[in-house]
């Protein structure tokens, strides 16, 4: 696969005739892909890789000259190192299409198909994961160069829509890189270590800072926390009337299924929508709604229920829906029952047989299915590092729920939405990521890393200050404080995974509409 004048070190091992070389290439290809003998090939290739000092003699070759070589694993690693070096260079790549072609070629090669651990320590899908991580890193690198001067928008509305069209890709690329790189790095394999550090630098130190800074300037300029309303992105608290009741009133649909996935942020929903559409069995369309503030579970879940008014209890942070508690599935089920609806957890839903499922829903016009995979993993310190793995699991689980709802329960329309999104970074937080309050509020209803909620709070210059009556349509005088940007009030418990604030990743709430083709 390399020009012969650069192979002097190997000449004594190469057939002298063209036909001999062609036969050798054919034989090796058949051996590599033979189900019974490929393990013997790997053993032999590792042996001769070392004996012939392939890495020593080939490391000076540009990775593009090695693209069609599959013989030795050290070549695979040299190609990866070459691609990594390309990405570590801050200059834009000359040809993104060529980079993608290289990745696609290598993903189809022998060493990406390994099914077991072998002598050089990478196996069982590791190379496939590495190339997927490289693809995500390349996209992040490209986006960084596209917006190298930072983000500048004329209005909150313009930036919100820029996020739904383009900027979400920063979050998606970062998640996909970490989802594929983390398992490799977790095995102690260092081949992506430098790139991992570079990705963190771009995402945490540049993107999150630039995004938060621009967003904060616009929120301040328009006093947006005091109005919290966009003309062409509906408010989350209108979801039931707008998406559920209007569908029942104005179409032939007898029943609407609503899947609420805790912490399903917009970029994850974007991937879910694409994967559902790619299968060509269902039509999936994605919209957004402006989430409530503070952007946390109890308030977000309550806002999605049918209601006339939201409020808080006098002594705690329980969100009341029309005067009754909305905490927990049982209370939400009671509220839905008033509107010919019902609530079920995804776990219970999967336990139903087809017959039981049809019996359970036969009297319901509205079925809310509560799914909790992302928040359950991300919102706990021992497991928050697995947040992006949980996102992948959630995508598959939500696809499975949709398939079963449509195929078995004969749904005409399925909606998927969330209570809030989230912010996540792998890098440990520093003291500069913390917002210190000059006066500690007393008699609070709730106090978390990204929000403080109470009825007697006062304005703090370093924070966003607002009223839940404005940001969620509540009928009480509850107020809140939020740290600006992606800062936290404290680091107690996990701090890498957070929500509750006003960042776009938290409040740009997805709504997916799915119909059978």
Secondary structure, DSSP 8 states (H G I E B T S, - for coil): ---GGG-GGGGGGS-SSHHHHHHHHHHHHHHHT-TTTHHHHHHHHHHHHHHTTHHHHHTTS-GGGGTT--S-HHHHHHHHHHHHHHHHS-S--S-HHHHHHHHHHHHTSGGGG--S--TTS--TTHHHHHHHHHHHHHHHHHHHHHTTT----SSHHHHHHHIIIIIHHHHHHHHHHHHHHHHHHHTT--TTHHHHHHHHIIIIIIIIHHHHHHHHHHHHHTTGGGT---SSS-BGGGHIIIIIIHHHHHSS-S-EEEEEETT-BHHHHHHHHHHHHHTTSEEEEEEEEE--SS--HHHHHHHHS--S-EEE-SSS--EEETTEE--HHHHHHHHHHTTTEEEEEHHHHHH--HHHHHHHHTT-SEEEEEE-SHHHHHTSTTTGGGHHHHHHHHHHHHHHHHHHHHHTS--SEEEEE-S---EE-SS---GGGB---SS---SEEEE-SS-EEESS----TTEEEEEHHHHT-BSS--EEEEESTT-BS--SS--SEE-SS-SHHHHEEEEEEEEE-
